[in-house]
Amino acid sequence: MKTNYYEIELLKNVDNEFKDEFYHYSKILEYSKGSSPFDGDNLLNHFYIILDGKIKTYQINFENSKEQTIFIYKRGDMFDVISLLDKKPHEVIYEVLQDSKVLRVPMQKVRDWIENSNTFKNIFFPYLASKMRYTEELAIELSLYDVKERLIHLLVDSINPNNHFKYMLLENLSNSEISKLLGTVRHVLERAIKQLKYEKIIKTSRKNITVVNLEKLLEKTTKMLHK
């Protein structure tokens, strides 16, 4: 079962001794689209790394049914980092957006690696820092920009291979899911999409948005920074 086929980029440059130990303690699991297999107790005992597919974590206001997607995990992403660090339940909801494969590792073993393995520290802490930066950017986006501006930023980031968390994020993602990611509702998002299509910046097909005029899109981001 410990095959290179499932080897993830996070382990690409680490020594074989740590790889063998990592895969020894890991187990491959598969989850179907639409399922919600992760609960608080589960995430207190196990740590996960995505191999394939997409899994989102979100919060919902049950009084008005408004939903905010906090994060969409894809290949190479890890969770639950918060429960890993503070050993407390993390009150968020998980949903499998696309059929997914994950590696499950005992949470206590991951804590042992953080404490005793420089190899794992060199993997984990840069990832943690980049995730904190992502969360900071999300707060700024929701506070300072309107829906169209947030969509423009997301489009730019989704075609930037250096942006790990957002690169190709929109691939096969429905408008409903994109709206939740941007903190809005579907009809408001679709109005913004329609405006960008009218300006011949993007084109759309089923569950895909394609940038057709990158120069014009980047001009808009520059104007947003200087307005």
C-alpha positions in Angstrom: 0.0 0.0 0.0 3.0 2.3 0.6 3.5 3.1 -3.0 5.1 6.0 -4.8 1.8 6.5 -6.7 0.4 8.2 -3.6 3.5 10.1 -2.7 2.6 13.7 -2.1 4.6 16.8 -3.0 5.2 17.6 0.7 7.5 14.5 1.0 9.2 15.0 -2.3 12.6 16.1 -0.9 12.7 14.3 2.5 14.9 11.4 3.3 13.7 7.8 2.7 13.8 7.0 6.4 11.2 9.6 7.3 9.1 8.6 4.3 9.1 5.0 5.4 8.0 6.0 8.9 5.4 8.4 7.6 3.8 5.8 5.3 4.0 3.2 8.0 1.7 5.2 10.2 -0.6 6.4 7.5 -3.7 4.8 6.0 -5.4 5.6 2.7 -9.1 6.3 2.9 -11.6 7.3 0.2 -14.7 9.4 0.6 -17.6 10.1 -1.8 -18.8 13.5 -3.0 -21.5 14.9 -0.7 -20.4 13.0 2.4 -19.5 14.6 5.8 -17.2 12.0 7.3 -15.2 14.2 9.7 -16.5 15.2 13.2 -14.9 16.7 16.2 -13.9 13.5 17.9 -12.5 12.1 14.7 -10.4 15.2 14.2 -9.0 15.0 17.7 -7.6 11.6 17.0 -6.5 11.7 13.4 -4.7 14.1 11.0 -5.4 14.1 7.3 -3.5 15.0 4.1 -5.4 15.2 0.8 -4.2 13.0 -2.0 -7.0 13.6 -4.5 -10.3 15.5 -4.7 -11.5 18.5 -2.8 -12.9 18.8 0.7 -14.3 22.1 2.2 -14.6 23.3 5.7 -17.3 25.9 6.5 -19.5 27.5 9.0 -23.3 28.1 8.7 -25.7 30.5 10.4 -28.7 28.2 11.1 -31.0 31.2 11.6 -30.6 32.6 8.1 -28.9 29.7 6.4 -26.0 31.9 5.3 -22.9 29.8 4.7 -19.2 30.9 4.6 -16.6 28.5 3.2 -13.4 28.9 5.2 -11.1 26.7 3.2 -11.2 24.2 0.3 -8.6 21.5 0.8 -7.0 19.9 -2.3 -4.0 17.7 -3.0 -1.2 18.3 -0.5 -3.4 20.2 2.1 -3.5 19.1 5.8 -6.2 19.2 8.4 -7.1 19.7 11.2 -4.2 22.0 12.0 -6.1 23.8 14.8 -7.0 20.6 16.7 -3.5 19.4 16.2 -2.0 22.5 17.9 -4.5 23.2 20.7 -5.9 19.6 21.3 -9.4 21.0 21.3 -12.4 20.3 19.1 -12.7 22.7 16.1 -16.3 23.8 15.6 -16.4 23.7 11.8 -18.2 21.5 9.3 -16.5 19.4 6.6 -18.0 18.3 3.3 -16.5 16.3 0.4 -16.9 18.4 -2.7 -15.4 15.9 -5.1 -14.7 12.2 -4.6 -11.5 12.2 -2.5 -8.6 10.1 -1.3 -6.8 11.1 1.9 -4.0 9.9 4.1 -5.0 9.5 7.7 -2.3 9.6 10.4 -2.7 9.3 14.2 -2.8 12.8 15.6 -0.4 11.9 18.5 2.2 10.7 16.0 2.0 14.0 14.1 2.6 15.8 17.5 5.6 13.6 18.1 7.0 14.5 14.7 6.5 18.2 15.4 8.3 17.9 18.7 11.1 15.5 17.6 11.5 15.5 13.8 13.3 18.4 12.1 12.2 16.8 8.8 8.6 17.2 9.6 9.0 20.6 11.2 10.5 21.8 7.9 7.4 20.5 6.1 4.7 21.6 8.6 5.7 25.1 9.8 6.0 26.7 6.3 2.6 25.1 5.5 1.2 26.5 8.7 2.6 30.0 8.0 1.1 30.0 4.5 -2.3 28.9 5.8 -2.2 31.7 8.4 -1.5 34.1 5.6 -4.4 32.7 3.6 -6.7 33.3 6.5 -5.5 36.8 6.9 -6.1 37.5 3.2 -9.6 36.1 3.5 -10.5 38.4 6.4 -9.1 41.4 4.4 -11.1 40.4 1.3 -14.4 40.1 3.1 -13.8 43.4 4.9 -12.5 45.7 2.2 -13.7 44.5 -1.2 -17.1 44.0 -2.9 -18.1 40.7 -4.5 -16.8 41.6 -8.0 -13.5 42.7 -6.6 -13.2 39.5 -4.6 -14.0 37.5 -7.7 -11.3 39.3 -9.6 -8.7 38.6 -6.9 -9.8 34.9 -6.9 -9.5 34.6 -10.6 -6.0 36.0 -10.6 -4.9 33.7 -7.7 -6.5 30.7 -9.4 -4.1 30.9 -12.4 -1.0 31.6 -10.3 0.9 28.4 -9.8 2.8 30.0 -6.9 -0.4 30.4 -4.9 -0.7 26.9 -3.5 -4.1 27.3 -1.8 -6.0 28.9 -4.7 -4.2 27.6 -7.9 -6.8 25.8 -10.0 -9.2 26.1 -7.1 -12.1 27.0 -9.4 -11.7 24.0 -11.6 -15.0 22.1 -11.6 -16.4 24.3 -8.8 -20.0 25.3 -9.1 -21.2 28.9 -8.8 -22.9 28.0 -5.6 -19.7 26.9 -4.1 -17.7 29.9 -5.4 -20.3 32.2 -3.9 -19.9 30.6 -0.5 -16.1 30.9 -0.8 -16.5 34.6 -1.5 -19.0 35.2 1.3 -22.0 36.1 -0.9 -25.0 34.4 -2.5 -25.2 32.9 -5.9 -27.2 35.5 -7.7 -24.8 38.3 -6.6 -21.9 36.2 -7.8 -23.5 35.5 -11.1 -24.1 39.2 -11.6 -20.4 39.8 -11.2 -19.6 37.0 -13.6 -22.0 38.5 -16.1 -20.2 41.9 -15.9 -16.8 40.3 -16.4 -18.1 38.3 -19.4 -19.6 41.5 -20.9 -16.1 43.1 -20.6 -14.7 40.1 -22.4 -12.4 39.3 -19.5 -13.7 35.8 -18.9 -15.8 33.1 -20.5 -17.8 30.3 -18.8 -18.7 26.8 -19.4 -20.2 24.2 -17.1 -18.5 24.5 -13.7 -15.5 26.4 -15.2 -14.5 30.0 -15.6 -11.7 30.8 -18.0 -9.7 34.0 -18.1 -9.5 35.1 -21.8 -8.0 38.6 -21.2 -5.3 38.4 -18.5 -3.9 41.8 -19.2 -7.3 43.4 -18.6 -7.9 41.4 -15.5 -4.5 42.5 -14.0 -5.3 46.1 -14.9 -8.4 45.8 -12.7 -6.4 44.5 -9.8 -4.0 47.4 -10.1 -6.8 49.9 -10.1 -8.3 48.3 -7.0 -5.0 48.7 -5.2 -4.9 52.4 -6.0 -8.5 53.5 -5.7 
